[in-house]
Amino acid sequence: MTERNGMMRSILGRFLVLFGLLLAAFPAAAQDAEIRATINRQLDAFQRDDWSEAFTYASPDLRQLFGTPERFRDMVLGGYRTVHRPQQVSFRELDLSGLRPVQIVFFIGPDGLAYLAAYEMEQQADGSWRISGVQMIRAADKAV
């Protein structure tokens, strides 16, 4: 009977550890999905040239910096054409190692060239996510 109880405790212990790991992963998966949805909504707004909507996905600091959707549009079209009309978009890893999450996104731009974008995200008081900055680098390979 003692051996059986020990085996049951071992099985139950392993189950609880696995269950705990699954619960811990759920918020991270939900956060990942919310961040991706925010970026996708902005990309969709770019496709429609809806600069007012696209501007709403920028963090309060960025909105204050640019002031108007028109100035935001000028910045995007001047230096971030890849995100305005990409041929391909593929989400990569979400880096949680810094002060703010950084979502890596792979793009094939309208020029046919590959780029990696690091979207720094900022969570708002209401729990929503906003884009607080984007750094783009030219990728060496279209298969990155």
C-alpha positions, 0 to 999 in steps of 0.5 A: 500500500505504501509503494502505491501511495508513493507512486500516486503522489509522484504521478500527482506531483508531476501532473501538478507541475505540468498543469502549473507550466501550462497555466504559466504559458497561457498568459504569455500566449495571450500576450503574444496574440494581443501584441500580434493583433495590435501590429496586424491592425496597424498594418491593415490600416496602412493597407487602407491608407487609414492614417487616423486609425494607424496612428491610434496604435502608436504609443502616447509618446509617439502620438505626442511626438508626431502630433497628427496622423498626417505627420505620422504618415509622412514618417512612415512613407519617408522611412518605413515604406516596407510596412506600408505595402509589404508583399509578405509579413511573418511574425517571429519570436516575441522577446521578453528579455528587456524592459518592454516586449519586442516583437520581431516581424519579417517583411518582404517589402514592396521593393522585393527586399527582405527586412526584419522589424523589431516592434517595441511594445508598450502596455497601456493602463487599460491592458491594451498594447501600443507600438512605442517604436520600430527598428528595421534592418535589411535581412540578408536572405528572404528565407530569414 
